[in-house]
Amino acid sequence: MRVYLALYDPSQCSSDGSFWSWRASGLDRRVLDHLYYDAAAASRPENPSQLSSHAVVGGFASISPGWRFAFRYGDGGRDGRGRPGRFVMVVGGVQSDEASGLNLAALLVSPPFETTLQIARNACPVPAPDQLEFEFDEACHPVDPVLIARAIREEGLELTGADAIQLAASVCDSLPPDWRWVCGVHDDGTTVTASMRRLMTPEPSTVGTDVVRVDHPDVAAAVLNSERPTPVPSARPRRRRLLWLLPLSLAAVAFSLTLNLLMEPSEPQSVPAPTPVIVPVQQQSDWKEWFPKALEDLKKATSKEGTGKVDEKAIAEDREAVKEPGKLRSAAATSSWRWVLPTVLFGAALVAGLVLRRLRRNHD
């Protein structure tokens, strides 16, 4: 039987916008997306960095009328930015008309799978092998018919023990050909488990709680012909997603302009400058004559009605006059802040809108 290889690496985006780094030409990307999102993702390890080179975590599935798949997860080391926790998934697809009797459990540990996972630990991206197709003919092991009957009756099967994966592969090979199923396997060296279940999905046009199976021809065709969204978001936001931010921004600007009108400062009142005291300058030789007179005039100018008492009110008025330029500078500063406030509010509205948009996307 001919096996077609593919590699899923979420740390690297391919040219077609998906995370399938490479795949054989015979594999349709939509079928591979259906395999990962609807079957294989449930078996993805929580801590891929803890997977040893001998651990077998993955499974096998029949998710379309024409294909059967074996998939296995592996430790991908660090991504292109040096961050740990990267994982990869190797997929081997076999056409259904050739897969009868094929041991999918042995395919999980075949040399192409082992080699690719070993390279993925130290390579990002993982280079494609020279041959994306290879021949594989190992047959399934015999299995008790009672086990097959129980799996068909219960539409699922849970197995544990050293032979759990081999038994699960033989049981899955004996299931009715019109079934769509997935079997997750886990072998970490100490515990071996296998869990098979029949895939079911609600039909879009169904009213109520009735469930329609994936193997229904109309449902299978709708799943395979539907395009999945591009996993990498566009770097340029769509215009219609930002249009709803416009009313919020306009409201913020209107609110800020209203505040500016209410905060408009009044015109400062002019304060007459105090009359300076002019002291005549005489020649230096006559200082004994004009100095006592100048001293007397200075006392009269700073006293009240020439009584010799200092006019505190006049001094206070002079001090207020001196403080007036500071008031003018404060008014000028307030005027400049009137243009900063609209900018701050406008930016806050945009940030709030973007945060709400992200929260809504995460909620959806």
C-alpha positions in Angstrom: 0.0 0.0 0.0 1.2 3.5 -0.7 1.4 5.9 2.2 1.3 9.7 1.7 3.1 11.9 4.2 2.3 15.3 5.6 3.7 17.4 8.5 1.7 19.8 10.7 3.9 22.5 12.4 2.0 25.3 14.2 5.2 27.3 14.5 5.6 27.7 10.8 3.0 29.1 8.3 3.2 27.7 4.8 2.6 29.7 1.6 -1.1 28.6 1.4 -1.8 30.2 4.8 -2.0 26.9 6.7 0.3 25.1 9.2 0.9 22.1 7.0 4.6 22.6 6.3 4.7 20.0 3.6 2.4 17.3 2.2 2.3 14.8 -0.6 0.6 16.0 -3.7 -2.2 13.4 -3.3 -3.4 14.8 0.0 -6.0 17.6 0.0 -5.4 20.3 2.5 -9.1 20.5 3.4 -9.1 16.8 4.3 -6.0 17.3 6.4 -7.6 20.3 8.2 -10.7 18.1 8.9 -8.4 15.4 10.3 -6.6 17.8 12.7 -9.4 20.0 13.9 -12.1 17.3 14.2 -10.1 14.2 15.1 -6.4 14.5 16.0 -6.6 17.7 18.1 -8.2 15.8 21.0 -5.1 13.6 21.3 -2.6 16.5 21.3 -0.2 16.3 24.3 -0.3 19.0 26.9 3.4 19.1 27.4 5.1 18.1 24.2 8.6 18.9 25.5 8.2 15.9 27.9 7.7 13.4 25.0 10.6 11.1 24.7 11.8 9.8 21.3 10.2 6.5 22.0 6.8 7.8 23.2 3.9 7.1 20.8 1.1 9.7 21.2 -1.4 10.1 18.4 -3.8 7.7 16.8 -5.5 6.7 13.6 -8.8 7.8 12.0 -11.2 7.4 9.1 -12.7 10.9 8.6 -13.7 10.7 4.9 -14.9 8.1 2.5 -11.7 7.9 0.6 -8.9 8.0 3.3 -7.6 6.4 6.5 -4.9 8.2 8.4 -2.3 7.5 11.1 -1.0 10.5 13.0 1.7 10.9 15.7 2.8 13.9 17.8 6.4 14.6 18.7 8.5 17.1 20.5 9.5 20.0 18.3 12.1 21.5 20.6 12.1 25.3 20.3 10.4 27.4 17.6 12.0 30.0 15.4 12.1 32.5 18.2 13.7 30.2 20.7 10.5 29.5 22.7 10.0 26.0 24.2 6.8 23.9 23.9 6.7 23.5 20.1 5.1 20.3 18.8 4.8 18.7 15.3 2.4 16.1 14.0 3.4 13.6 11.3 0.5 12.2 9.2 0.4 9.1 7.0 -2.6 8.8 4.7 -3.7 5.6 2.9 -6.5 5.4 0.4 -9.5 3.4 1.8 -9.7 0.9 -1.0 -6.0 -0.1 -0.2 -6.2 0.2 3.6 -8.1 -3.0 4.3 -5.9 -5.2 6.5 -3.2 -2.6 6.9 -1.7 -2.3 10.4 -1.9 1.4 11.2 -0.4 0.9 14.6 2.8 -0.3 13.0 2.7 2.7 10.6 3.0 5.0 13.7 6.5 3.6 14.4 7.6 3.1 10.8 11.1 4.6 9.8 9.6 7.7 8.0 7.7 8.6 11.1 10.6 8.0 13.4 13.1 9.9 11.2 10.9 13.0 10.8 10.2 13.3 14.5 13.8 12.9 15.3 14.8 15.7 12.9 12.0 18.0 14.3 13.6 18.1 17.7 16.5 20.3 16.4 15.2 21.7 13.1 12.7 24.6 12.6 11.3 24.4 10.0 11.5 20.7 9.4 12.8 19.9 6.0 10.7 17.8 3.7 12.0 14.2 3.1 13.2 13.3 -0.4 10.2 11.0 -0.8 6.8 12.1 0.4 5.3 8.7 -0.6 6.5 5.2 0.4 5.2 1.6 0.4 4.0 -0.1 3.6 2.5 -3.6 3.7 2.5 -4.8 7.3 -0.8 -6.6 8.1 -3.0 -6.3 11.2 -2.9 -8.8 14.0 -5.8 -11.2 14.5 -8.4 -10.0 17.1 -11.2 -11.6 19.0 -14.6 -11.2 17.2 -16.2 -10.5 20.5 -14.1 -7.4 20.9 -15.2 -6.2 17.5 -18.9 -6.8 18.2 -18.6 -4.9 21.5 -17.0 -1.9 19.7 -19.8 -1.9 17.1 -22.5 -2.2 19.7 -21.2 0.5 22.0 -19.8 2.7 19.1 -16.6 3.0 21.1 -13.9 1.0 22.8 -11.4 1.6 25.7 -8.3 -0.6 25.9 -5.3 -0.7 28.2 -2.3 -2.9 28.4 0.9 -3.7 26.4 -1.1 -4.8 23.3 -3.8 -2.1 23.5 -2.6 -0.2 20.4 -2.2 -3.3 18.2 -5.7 -4.5 19.3 -7.3 -1.1 18.6 -5.8 -1.0 15.1 -7.2 -4.5 14.3 -10.6 -3.6 15.7 -10.7 -0.3 13.7 -9.8 -2.2 10.6 -12.8 -4.5 11.1 -15.4 -1.7 11.6 -18.1 -1.2 9.0 -16.7 0.7 5.9 -19.3 3.4 6.1 -18.3 4.4 9.7 -16.2 7.5 10.5 -14.1 7.0 13.6 -11.0 8.1 15.4 -8.8 6.2 17.8 -6.4 8.0 20.1 -3.4 6.1 21.5 -0.9 6.9 24.2 2.3 5.0 25.0 4.8 6.8 27.3 6.8 3.7 28.2 4.8 3.0 31.4 1.1 3.2 30.4 -0.4 2.1 27.1 -4.0 3.1 26.3 -6.2 3.3 23.3 -9.6 4.9 23.0 -11.8 4.5 19.9 -15.1 6.4 19.2 -17.4 6.9 16.3 -17.5 10.4 15.0 -20.8 12.2 15.1 -21.7 15.8 14.2 -25.0 17.8 14.1 -26.4 18.5 10.7 -26.6 22.3 10.1 -30.3 22.2 9.0 -31.4 20.0 11.9 -34.0 21.5 14.2 -33.9 20.3 17.8 -31.4 18.0 19.4 -31.2 15.3 16.7 -27.7 14.2 15.8 -26.7 13.2 12.3 -23.5 11.2 11.7 -20.5 12.4 9.7 -20.7 9.4 7.4 -24.0 10.8 6.0 -23.1 11.6 2.3 -24.5 15.1 2.4 -22.8 16.0 5.7 -19.5 14.5 4.6 -19.6 16.5 1.4 -20.4 19.7 3.2 -17.5 19.2 5.6 -15.0 18.3 2.9 -16.0 21.2 0.6 -16.0 23.9 3.2 -13.0 26.2 3.5 -11.5 26.6 7.0 -10.4 30.1 8.1 -6.8 31.0 7.6 -5.0 30.2 10.8 -2.7 33.2 10.6 -4.6 36.5 11.1 -4.2 39.2 8.4 -1.7 41.9 9.2 -4.1 44.5 7.8 -7.4 44.9 9.7 -10.5 44.7 7.6 -12.2 48.0 7.1 -15.7 46.8 8.2 -14.2 45.7 11.6 -13.1 49.2 12.3 -16.1 51.1 11.1 -18.0 50.6 14.3 -15.1 52.5 16.1 -16.0 55.7 14.2 -19.1 56.7 16.3 -17.2 56.1 19.5 -14.3 58.3 18.4 -16.7 61.1 17.2 -18.5 61.0 20.6 -15.2 61.3 22.4 -14.1 64.3 20.3 -17.5 66.0 20.9 -17.3 65.4 24.6 -13.7 66.8 24.7 -14.7 69.9 22.7 -17.6 70.6 25.1 -15.2 70.4 28.0 -12.9 72.9 26.3 -15.8 75.4 25.9 -16.6 75.1 29.6 -13.0 75.5 30.6 -12.4 78.6 28.4 -10.5 81.0 30.7 -11.7 84.6 31.0 -9.6 87.6 29.9 -7.3 88.8 32.7 -7.9 92.2 34.0 -5.2 94.7 33.4 -3.5 96.1 36.5 -2.0 99.6 36.3 1.7 99.5 37.0 2.7 101.4 40.2 4.1 104.9 39.8 7.8 104.7 40.3 9.5 107.0 42.8 12.0 109.1 40.9 14.8 110.4 43.0 16.7 113.2 41.4 20.4 112.5 41.1 22.6 115.5 42.0 26.2 116.0 41.7 28.3 114.0 44.1 29.6 117.1 45.7 26.1 118.2 46.9 25.1 115.0 48.6 24.9 116.5 52.0 22.2 118.8 50.7 19.9 116.4 48.6 20.3 113.2 50.5 18.2 114.1 53.6 15.5 115.6 51.2 15.5 112.4 49.1 15.2 110.3 52.2 12.2 112.4 53.4 10.5 112.1 50.0 10.9 108.3 50.0 9.3 108.0 53.5 6.3 110.1 52.3 5.9 108.0 49.2 5.7 104.7 51.2 3.7 106.2 54.1 0.1 107.0 54.5 -0.7 110.7 54.2 2.8 111.5 55.4 2.2 110.3 58.9 5.2 108.0 58.9 3.1 104.8 59.0 3.6 102.2 56.3 0.6 101.7 54.1 0.1 97.9 54.2 -2.8 98.0 51.7 -0.6 99.7 49.1 2.1 97.2 49.6 -0.4 94.3 49.2 -1.7 95.8 46.0 1.8 96.1 44.7 2.4 92.5 45.5 -0.7 91.4 43.7 0.4 93.4 40.7 3.7 91.6 40.7 1.9 88.2 40.8 -0.3 89.1 37.8 2.2 87.9 35.1 2.1 84.5 36.8 -1.7 84.4 36.3 -1.2 85.2 32.7 1.3 82.4 32.3 -1.2 80.0 34.0 -3.9 81.0 31.6 -1.6 80.4 28.7 -0.8 76.9 30.0 -4.5 76.2 30.4 -5.1 77.2 26.8 -2.4 74.9 25.6 -3.9 72.0 27.6 -7.2 72.5 25.7 -5.7 70.9 22.7 -4.0 68.0 24.6 -7.3 66.9 26.1 -9.1 66.0 22.8 -6.0 64.0 21.7 -5.9 62.0 25.0 -9.6 61.2 24.9 -9.5 60.2 21.2 -6.6 57.9 21.9 -8.3 56.4 24.9 -11.5 55.7 22.8 -9.4 53.9 20.2 -7.6 51.8 22.7 -10.9 50.9 24.5 -12.4 49.9 21.1 -9.5 47.7 20.2 -9.6 46.0 23.6 -13.3 45.3 23.3 -12.8 43.9 19.9 -10.1 41.5 21.1 -12.3 40.4 24.0 -15.2 39.8 21.7 -13.0 37.8 19.4 -11.7 35.7 22.3 -15.3 35.2 23.5 -16.5 34.0 20.1 
